[in-house]
């Protein structure tokens, strides 16, 4: 059973890893963008 499930798992793993990596990079980009915006607003008002 393990031998049967392994190829399937390795076949779907790259797609799942790519999706997780893409989502993580998007979240990180949005987070850094929000931080930059907050810092810019604070420096502009300060």
PDB file of N, CA, C and O in Angstrom:
ATOM      1  N   UNK A   1       0.845  -1.201   0.000  1.00  0.00           N
ATOM      2  CA  UNK A   1       0.000   0.000   0.000  1.00  0.00           C
ATOM      3  C   UNK A   1       0.884   1.257   0.000  1.00  0.00           C
ATOM      4  O   UNK A   1       0.605   2.226  -0.706  1.00  0.00           O
ATOM      5  N   UNK A   2       1.933   1.221   0.789  1.00  0.00           N
ATOM      6  CA  UNK A   2       2.826   2.378   0.819  1.00  0.00           C
ATOM      7  C   UNK A   2       3.468   2.602  -0.543  1.00  0.00           C
ATOM      8  O   UNK A   2       3.599   3.737  -1.002  1.00  0.00           O
ATOM      9  N   UNK A   3       3.870   1.495  -1.191  1.00  0.00           N
ATOM     10  CA  UNK A   3       4.526   1.621  -2.497  1.00  0.00           C
ATOM     11  C   UNK A   3       3.549   2.208  -3.512  1.00  0.00           C
ATOM     12  O   UNK A   3       3.951   2.954  -4.405  1.00  0.00           O
ATOM     13  N   UNK A   4       2.262   1.872  -3.375  1.00  0.00           N
ATOM     14  CA  UNK A   4       1.264   2.396  -4.314  1.00  0.00           C
ATOM     15  C   UNK A   4       1.010   3.882  -4.053  1.00  0.00           C
ATOM     16  O   UNK A   4       0.824   4.659  -4.990  1.00  0.00           O
ATOM     17  N   UNK A   5       1.002   4.264  -2.797  1.00  0.00           N
ATOM     18  CA  UNK A   5       0.699   5.658  -2.470  1.00  0.00           C
ATOM     19  C   UNK A   5       1.886   6.584  -2.691  1.00  0.00           C
ATOM     20  O   UNK A   5       1.700   7.790  -2.853  1.00  0.00           O
ATOM     21  N   UNK A   6       3.102   6.047  -2.702  1.00  0.00           N
ATOM     22  CA  UNK A   6       4.273   6.917  -2.842  1.00  0.00           C
ATOM     23  C   UNK A   6       4.343   7.643  -4.184  1.00  0.00           C
ATOM     24  O   UNK A   6       4.489   8.865  -4.201  1.00  0.00           O
ATOM     25  N   UNK A   7       4.244   6.929  -5.315  1.00  0.00           N
ATOM     26  CA  UNK A   7       4.328   7.625  -6.607  1.00  0.00           C
ATOM     27  C   UNK A   7       3.251   8.691  -6.750  1.00  0.00           C
ATOM     28  O   UNK A   7       3.513   9.782  -7.257  1.00  0.00           O
ATOM     29  N   UNK A   8       2.041   8.376  -6.303  1.00  0.00           N
ATOM     30  CA  UNK A   8       0.954   9.359  -6.379  1.00  0.00           C
ATOM     31  C   UNK A   8       1.323  10.586  -5.548  1.00  0.00           C
ATOM     32  O   UNK A   8       1.109  11.723  -5.970  1.00  0.00           O
ATOM     33  N   UNK A   9       1.871  10.344  -4.384  1.00  0.00           N
ATOM     34  CA  UNK A   9       2.192  11.447  -3.488  1.00  0.00           C
ATOM     35  C   UNK A   9       3.285  12.320  -4.112  1.00  0.00           C
ATOM     36  O   UNK A   9       3.167  13.546  -4.133  1.00  0.00           O
ATOM     37  N   UNK A  10       4.346  11.686  -4.618  1.00  0.00           N
ATOM     38  CA  UNK A  10       5.444  12.464  -5.202  1.00  0.00           C
ATOM     39  C   UNK A  10       4.964  13.184  -6.454  1.00  0.00           C
ATOM     40  O   UNK A  10       5.511  14.223  -6.822  1.00  0.00           O
ATOM     41  N   UNK A  11       3.941  12.637  -7.113  1.00  0.00           N
ATOM     42  CA  UNK A  11       3.430  13.265  -8.333  1.00  0.00           C
ATOM     43  C   UNK A  11       2.664  14.549  -7.986  1.00  0.00           C
ATOM     44  O   UNK A  11       2.753  15.543  -8.706  1.00  0.00           O
ATOM     45  N   UNK A  12       1.912  14.521  -6.880  1.00  0.00           N
ATOM     46  CA  UNK A  12       1.099  15.678  -6.520  1.00  0.00           C
ATOM     47  C   UNK A  12       1.882  16.646  -5.634  1.00  0.00           C
ATOM     48  O   UNK A  12       1.478  17.797  -5.467  1.00  0.00           O
ATOM     49  N   UNK A  13       2.985  16.193  -5.073  1.00  0.00           N
ATOM     50  CA  UNK A  13       3.745  17.027  -4.137  1.00  0.00           C
ATOM     51  C   UNK A  13       4.266  18.314  -4.774  1.00  0.00           C
ATOM     52  O   UNK A  13       4.074  19.386  -4.200  1.00  0.00           O
ATOM     53  N   UNK A  14       4.919  18.251  -5.941  1.00  0.00           N
ATOM     54  CA  UNK A  14       5.464  19.487  -6.528  1.00  0.00           C
ATOM     55  C   UNK A  14       4.392  20.557  -6.743  1.00  0.00           C
ATOM     56  O   UNK A  14       4.625  21.736  -6.479  1.00  0.00           O
ATOM     57  N   UNK A  15       3.230  20.144  -7.219  1.00  0.00           N
ATOM     58  CA  UNK A  15       2.159  21.121  -7.440  1.00  0.00           C
ATOM     59  C   UNK A  15       1.731  21.742  -6.122  1.00  0.00           C
ATOM     60  O   UNK A  15       1.524  22.951  -6.024  1.00  0.00           O
ATOM     61  N   UNK A  16       1.600  20.884  -5.099  1.00  0.00           N
ATOM     62  CA  UNK A  16       1.168  21.401  -3.797  1.00  0.00           C
ATOM     63  C   UNK A  16       2.240  22.321  -3.211  1.00  0.00           C
ATOM     64  O   UNK A  16       1.934  23.375  -2.653  1.00  0.00           O
ATOM     65  N   UNK A  17       3.506  21.905  -3.347  1.00  0.00           N
ATOM     66  CA  UNK A  17       4.594  22.741  -2.827  1.00  0.00           C
ATOM     67  C   UNK A  17       4.623  24.079  -3.556  1.00  0.00           C
ATOM     68  O   UNK A  17       4.813  25.126  -2.937  1.00  0.00           O
ATOM     69  N   UNK A  18       4.434  24.041  -4.871  1.00  0.00           N
ATOM     70  CA  UNK A  18       4.450  25.283  -5.659  1.00  0.00           C
ATOM     71  C   UNK A  18       3.300  26.190  -5.230  1.00  0.00           C
ATOM     72  O   UNK A  18       3.478  27.402  -5.110  1.00  0.00           O
ATOM     73  N   UNK A  19       2.126  25.612  -4.998  1.00  0.00           N
ATOM     74  CA  UNK A  19       0.971  26.411  -4.583  1.00  0.00           C
ATOM     75  C   UNK A  19       1.225  27.026  -3.212  1.00  0.00           C
ATOM     76  O   UNK A  19       0.938  28.203  -2.991  1.00  0.00           O
ATOM     77  N   UNK A  20       1.769  26.223  -2.284  1.00  0.00           N
ATOM     78  CA  UNK A  20       2.058  26.745  -0.947  1.00  0.00           C
ATOM     79  C   UNK A  20       3.101  27.849  -1.030  1.00  0.00           C
ATOM     80  O   UNK A  20       2.984  28.874  -0.359  1.00  0.00           O
ATOM     81  N   UNK A  21       4.137  27.633  -1.867  1.00  0.00           N
ATOM     82  CA  UNK A  21       5.204  28.630  -1.992  1.00  0.00           C
ATOM     83  C   UNK A  21       4.647  29.917  -2.589  1.00  0.00           C
ATOM     84  O   UNK A  21       4.990  31.014  -2.149  1.00  0.00           O
ATOM     85  N   UNK A  22       3.778  29.776  -3.602  1.00  0.00           N
ATOM     86  CA  UNK A  22       3.191  30.955  -4.240  1.00  0.00           C
ATOM     87  C   UNK A  22       2.332  31.722  -3.241  1.00  0.00           C
ATOM     88  O   UNK A  22       2.412  32.947  -3.147  1.00  0.00           O
ATOM     89  N   UNK A  23       1.510  30.986  -2.496  1.00  0.00           N
ATOM     90  CA  UNK A  23       0.648  31.642  -1.511  1.00  0.00           C
ATOM     91  C   UNK A  23       1.486  32.324  -0.428  1.00  0.00           C
ATOM     92  O   UNK A  23       1.174  33.432   0.007  1.00  0.00           O
ATOM     93  N   UNK A  24       2.562  31.638   0.002  1.00  0.00           N
ATOM     94  CA  UNK A  24       3.428  32.210   1.035  1.00  0.00           C
ATOM     95  C   UNK A  24       4.096  33.484   0.525  1.00  0.00           C
ATOM     96  O   UNK A  24       4.170  34.482   1.242  1.00  0.00           O
ATOM     97  N   UNK A  25       4.585  33.447  -0.726  1.00  0.00           N
ATOM     98  CA  UNK A  25       5.269  34.623  -1.280  1.00  0.00           C
ATOM     99  C   UNK A  25       4.271  35.772  -1.436  1.00  0.00           C
ATOM    100  O   UNK A  25       4.614  36.932  -1.207  1.00  0.00           O
ATOM    101  N   UNK A  26       3.034  35.443  -1.827  1.00  0.00           N
ATOM    102  CA  UNK A  26       2.018  36.489  -1.982  1.00  0.00           C
ATOM    103  C   UNK A  26       1.692  37.100  -0.627  1.00  0.00           C
ATOM    104  O   UNK A  26       1.575  38.319  -0.500  1.00  0.00           O
ATOM    105  N   UNK A  27       1.546  36.244   0.392  1.00  0.00           N
ATOM    106  CA  UNK A  27       1.241  36.757   1.728  1.00  0.00           C
ATOM    107  C   UNK A  27       2.396  37.599   2.248  1.00  0.00           C
ATOM    108  O   UNK A  27       2.184  38.660   2.836  1.00  0.00           O
ATOM    109  N   UNK A  28       3.634  37.119   2.029  1.00  0.00           N
ATOM    110  CA  UNK A  28       4.810  37.853   2.497  1.00  0.00           C
ATOM    111  C   UNK A  28       4.906  39.187   1.763  1.00  0.00           C
ATOM    112  O   UNK A  28       5.241  40.209   2.362  1.00  0.00           O
ATOM    113  N   UNK A  29       4.610  39.174   0.459  1.00  0.00           N
ATOM    114  CA  UNK A  29       4.666  40.411  -0.316  1.00  0.00           C
ATOM    115  C   UNK A  29       3.616  41.402   0.163  1.00  0.00           C
ATOM    116  O   UNK A  29       3.891  42.598   0.266  1.00  0.00           O
ATOM    117  N   UNK A  30       2.425  40.918   0.454  1.00  0.00           N
ATOM    118  CA  UNK A  30       1.359  41.796   0.934  1.00  0.00           C
ATOM    119  C   UNK A  30       1.725  42.346   2.309  1.00  0.00           C
ATOM    120  O   UNK A  30       1.479  43.516   2.602  1.00  0.00           O
ATOM    121  N   UNK A  31       2.314  41.498   3.148  1.00  0.00           N
ATOM    122  CA  UNK A  31       2.697  41.925   4.495  1.00  0.00           C
ATOM    123  C   UNK A  31       3.765  43.002   4.415  1.00  0.00           C
ATOM    124  O   UNK A  31       3.651  44.039   5.069  1.00  0.00           O
ATOM    125  N   UNK A  32       4.806  42.765   3.616  1.00  0.00           N
ATOM    126  CA  UNK A  32       5.879  43.757   3.495  1.00  0.00           C
ATOM    127  C   UNK A  32       5.331  45.035   2.866  1.00  0.00           C
ATOM    128  O   UNK A  32       5.736  46.137   3.237  1.00  0.00           O
ATOM    129  N   UNK A  33       4.406  44.886   1.914  1.00  0.00           N
ATOM    130  CA  UNK A  33       3.816  46.066   1.291  1.00  0.00           C
ATOM    131  C   UNK A  33       3.024  46.876   2.313  1.00  0.00           C
ATOM    132  O   UNK A  33       3.085  48.106   2.311  1.00  0.00           O
ATOM    133  N   UNK A  34       2.291  46.203   3.174  1.00  0.00           N
ATOM    134  CA  UNK A  34       1.509  46.901   4.198  1.00  0.00           C
ATOM    135  C   UNK A  34       2.446  47.606   5.177  1.00  0.00           C
ATOM    136  O   UNK A  34       2.175  48.730   5.599  1.00  0.00           O
ATOM    137  N   UNK A  35       3.548  46.945   5.537  1.00  0.00           N
ATOM    138  CA  UNK A  35       4.516  47.546   6.465  1.00  0.00           C
ATOM    139  C   UNK A  35       5.111  48.803   5.837  1.00  0.00           C
ATOM    140  O   UNK A  35       5.256  49.829   6.501  1.00  0.00           O
ATOM    141  N   UNK A  36       5.453  48.713   4.553  1.00  0.00           N
ATOM    142  CA  UNK A  36       6.029  49.876   3.861  1.00  0.00           C
ATOM    143  C   UNK A  36       5.014  51.015   3.816  1.00  0.00           C
ATOM    144  O   UNK A  36       5.371  52.177   4.015  1.00  0.00           O
ATOM    145  N   UNK A  37       3.758  50.685   3.556  1.00  0.00           N
ATOM    146  CA  UNK A  37       2.721  51.717   3.494  1.00  0.00           C
ATOM    147  C   UNK A  37       2.552  52.393   4.856  1.00  0.00           C
ATOM    148  O   UNK A  37       2.454  53.617   4.941  1.00  0.00           O
ATOM    149  N   UNK A  38       2.518  51.585   5.921  1.00  0.00           N
ATOM    150  CA  UNK A  38       2.368  52.144   7.269  1.00  0.00           C
ATOM    151  C   UNK A  38       3.560  53.038   7.592  1.00  0.00           C
ATOM    152  O   UNK A  38       3.391  54.136   8.122  1.00  0.00           O
ATOM    153  N   UNK A  39       4.771  52.567   7.272  1.00  0.00           N
ATOM    154  CA  UNK A  39       5.972  53.360   7.553  1.00  0.00           C
ATOM    155  C   UNK A  39       5.943  54.660   6.749  1.00  0.00           C
ATOM    156  O   UNK A  39       6.322  55.714   7.258  1.00  0.00           O
ATOM    157  N   UNK A  40       5.493  54.585   5.499  1.00  0.00           N
ATOM    158  CA  UNK A  40       5.439  55.779   4.641  1.00  0.00           C
ATOM    159  C   UNK A  40       4.412  56.775   5.190  1.00  0.00           C
ATOM    160  O   UNK A  40       4.670  57.978   5.224  1.00  0.00           O
ATOM    161  N   UNK A  41       3.253  56.275   5.617  1.00  0.00           N
ATOM    162  CA  UNK A  41       2.220  57.161   6.163  1.00  0.00           C
ATOM    163  C   UNK A  41       2.717  57.802   7.455  1.00  0.00           C
ATOM    164  O   UNK A  41       2.513  58.996   7.677  1.00  0.00           O
ATOM    165  N   UNK A  42       3.366  57.013   8.303  1.00  0.00           N
ATOM    166  CA  UNK A  42       3.873  57.549   9.567  1.00  0.00           C
ATOM    167  C   UNK A  42       4.927  58.616   9.307  1.00  0.00           C
ATOM    168  O   UNK A  42       4.925  59.660   9.959  1.00  0.00           O
ATOM    169  N   UNK A  43       5.822  58.366   8.366  1.00  0.00           N
ATOM    170  CA  UNK A  43       6.882  59.342   8.078  1.00  0.00           C
ATOM    171  C   UNK A  43       6.285  60.583   7.412  1.00  0.00           C
ATOM    172  O   UNK A  43       6.787  61.690   7.607  1.00  0.00           O
ATOM    173  N   UNK A  44       5.228  60.410   6.633  1.00  0.00           N
ATOM    174  CA  UNK A  44       4.609  61.547   5.946  1.00  0.00           C
ATOM    175  C   UNK A  44       3.847  62.416   6.947  1.00  0.00           C
ATOM    176  O   UNK A  44       3.875  63.643   6.854  1.00  0.00           O
ATOM    177  N   UNK A  45       3.169  61.781   7.901  1.00  0.00           N
ATOM    178  CA  UNK A  45       2.393  62.539   8.877  1.00  0.00           C
ATOM    179  C   UNK A  45       3.307  63.068   9.975  1.00  0.00           C
ATOM    180  O   UNK A  45       3.073  64.152  10.510  1.00  0.00           O
ATOM    181  N   UNK A  46       4.341  62.313  10.312  1.00  0.00           N
ATOM    182  CA  UNK A  46       5.261  62.715  11.376  1.00  0.00           C
ATOM    183  C   UNK A  46       6.173  63.817  10.869  1.00  0.00           C
ATOM    184  O   UNK A  46       7.028  64.301  11.611  1.00  0.00           O
TER     185      UNK A  46
END
